[in-house]
Amino acid sequence: MMKLYWSPRSRSFSALWLMEEAGQPYERVLTDITKGAQKTPEYLAINPMGKVPAIQEGETTLAEAAAICAYVAERYPQAKLAPPVGDALRAKYYYWLFFGPGCIEPAMVQVATKIEMNPVSAGWGDAQRVFDVLDAALQKGPWILGENFSAADIVIGSGLNFSVRLFKMIPTRPSFDRYLDRCTARPAFQRAAELVMG
């Protein structure tokens, strides 16, 4: 059985939501980051970065939320959290799956900290462009790939929920609000939210 190492009120939310969407049995392993549980040698053997979330299945360990989303979506294809190999949407799925950590997260930090970055030097370009691109994509909806919900929506939805609704780090837009309303209405999202807020 897959183990998910997580901590309440943390970036573990996306992995919890993912596992709830996958609909497969899994074991939640509470990793109390307020008490340094993520710095123990045992945990660092699972994720040397000392962050949550992380998963373990037998000898396989994996960290980083988007990587966990990709792995679980392929591990449980019956959950239909990723377009099948060979599907034309597969390329866009990967694009959006990694847009979250590669663009949304650094842009969100840039906005929150008011750090001036040279758009040529910053890997994500500039924060305004990141949110403009996301806005344009979400106007097509209902999901980031169109009609089908995927693990990429978990990554994008988690990042937007964190930055727009929970911490109000970036201003909302109508497309963000509509998208987040759809995300938060999902039963798996609601179950994950209950676990995180515990």
MOMO-V514202 format. One record per residue. N is the residue number from 0. RES is the residue in one small letter. SS is DSSP state (h for helix, s for strand, l for the rest). BURIAL is + if it has 9 or more other ideal C-beta (glycine too) atoms within 8 Angstrom, else -. Layout:
n:res:ss:burial
N:RES:SS:BURIAL
N:RES:SS:BURIAL
This chain:
n:res:ss:burial
0:m:l:-
1:m:s:+
2:k:s:+
3:l:s:+
4:y:s:+
5:w:s:+
6:s:l:+
7:p:l:+
8:r:l:-
9:s:l:+
10:r:l:+
11:s:l:+
12:f:h:+
13:s:h:+
14:a:h:+
15:l:h:+
16:w:h:+
17:l:h:+
18:m:h:+
19:e:h:+
20:e:h:+
21:a:h:+
22:g:l:-
23:q:l:-
24:p:l:-
25:y:s:+
26:e:s:-
27:r:s:+
28:v:s:-
29:l:s:-
30:t:l:+
31:d:l:-
32:i:h:+
33:t:h:-
34:k:h:-
35:g:l:-
36:a:h:+
37:q:h:+
38:k:h:-
39:t:l:-
40:p:h:-
41:e:h:-
42:y:h:+
43:l:h:+
44:a:h:-
45:i:h:+
46:n:l:+
47:p:l:-
48:m:l:-
49:g:l:-
50:k:l:+
51:v:l:+
52:p:l:+
53:a:s:+
54:i:s:+
55:q:s:+
56:e:s:-
57:g:l:-
58:e:l:-
59:t:s:-
60:t:s:+
61:l:s:+
62:a:s:+
63:e:l:-
64:a:h:+
65:a:h:+
66:a:h:+
67:i:h:+
68:c:h:+
69:a:h:+
70:y:h:+
71:v:h:+
72:a:h:+
73:e:h:-
74:r:h:-
75:y:l:+
76:p:h:+
77:q:h:-
78:a:h:+
79:k:l:-
80:l:l:+
81:a:l:+
82:p:l:+
83:p:l:-
84:v:l:-
85:g:l:-
86:d:l:-
87:a:l:-
88:l:l:+
89:r:h:+
90:a:h:-
91:k:h:-
92:y:h:+
93:y:h:+
94:y:h:-
95:w:h:+
96:l:h:+
97:f:h:+
98:f:h:+
99:g:h:+
100:p:h:+
101:g:h:+
102:c:h:+
103:i:h:+
104:e:h:+
105:p:h:+
106:a:h:+
107:m:h:+
108:v:h:+
109:q:h:+
110:v:h:+
111:a:h:+
112:t:h:-
113:k:l:-
114:i:l:-
115:e:l:-
116:m:l:-
117:n:l:-
118:p:l:-
119:v:l:-
120:s:l:-
121:a:l:+
122:g:l:-
123:w:l:+
124:g:l:-
125:d:l:+
126:a:h:+
127:q:h:-
128:r:h:+
129:v:h:+
130:f:h:+
131:d:h:-
132:v:h:+
133:l:h:+
134:d:h:+
135:a:h:-
136:a:h:+
137:l:h:+
138:q:l:-
139:k:l:-
140:g:l:+
141:p:l:-
142:w:s:+
143:i:l:+
144:l:l:+
145:g:s:-
146:e:l:-
147:n:l:+
148:f:l:-
149:s:l:+
150:a:h:+
151:a:h:+
152:d:h:+
153:i:h:+
154:v:h:+
155:i:h:+
156:g:h:+
157:s:h:+
158:g:h:+
159:l:h:+
160:n:h:+
161:f:h:+
162:s:h:+
163:v:h:+
164:r:h:-
165:l:h:-
166:f:l:-
167:k:l:-
168:m:l:+
169:i:l:+
170:p:l:-
171:t:l:-
172:r:l:-
173:p:h:-
174:s:h:+
175:f:h:+
176:d:h:+
177:r:h:+
178:y:h:+
179:l:h:+
180:d:h:-
181:r:h:+
182:c:h:+
183:t:h:+
184:a:h:-
185:r:l:+
186:p:h:-
187:a:h:+
188:f:h:+
189:q:h:+
190:r:h:+
191:a:h:+
192:a:h:+
193:e:h:-
194:l:h:+
195:v:h:+
196:m:h:-
197:g:l:-
